[in-house]
Amino acid sequence: MRPPSGIFPLLLAALALLPAQAPASESATFCGEEAAPCLQYGAAIFQQRCALCHGSDGLGEGPLSLTVKDYPSANLLEPRVAKEGVSLRRAIIEGPRFADINPLMPPWGDELTVTQLDSVTMFVGYLRKDLEGALKVAREAAQKTEPSAKLGRAIFLGRCSLCHGQEGLGDGRMATRLSPKPANLTKSRAPDGYLKTIIAKGGAAVGRSEKMPVWEGDLTGPEIDSVILHLNTLRPARKGAAK
């Protein structure tokens, strides 16, 4: 299976945004015992390493998969190959070297510890058995994600650029079909508190266009904060506010 042309540079750039390997001692924080795998630790590692493509809930709507045209399905509830624990663990470790895994799936065997691998395997397995319970654990872990402008840009490209354009100029592909037109975000002087409200609650909540959707059900608090950090990099007067 050939990946879409030109996708590897984008994938490598996106993976560069991921945090450095978490120390193995973190497992004690989540699991109560160092080097012991557990569901909560798996959810935390999943948010750090896997949500970029698979989405914070594992349903395949990650910032990268939503950004790239013809990106292969990343919905973990619809596995083609890794359908049980042993093959799932091997798929995480070996990536495309195992069976018919898409080349865009990176091998994590050299990046994650044994405890982290076992924990992520445990979490994905739980996701498939008890979606509602796993989503609760995943969202709790996602709320602990550190906001960043880099993460915000990835989310913006996946969720917002269709209307606002890749650089926030209000010239996205849907812009000509909307009335009123999407805002040119580079000219916005709205404070962060206002931005957080309009992103979370939608345009109608602040007397703006009802075409601006409500995002609080799809994005976590840290993800919304990350989008705001990115927006500040697009606004000349606020660039210093972004991380």
Protein Blocks (a to p, Z undefined) as FASTA:
>chain_A
ZZdehklmmmmmmmmmpccdddfklmmmmnopghiacfklmmmmmmmmmmmmnopnonop
afklmmpghiacfbfklcfklmcfklmmmmmmnmmmnojbdfklccfklmpcfklmmmmm
mmmmmmmmmmmlmmmmmmmmmmmpccdfklmmmmmmmmmmmmnopnonopafklmmpccd
dddfklpcbdfklmmmmmmnojklnopafklccfklmpcfklmmmmmmmmmmmpmklmmm
pZZ
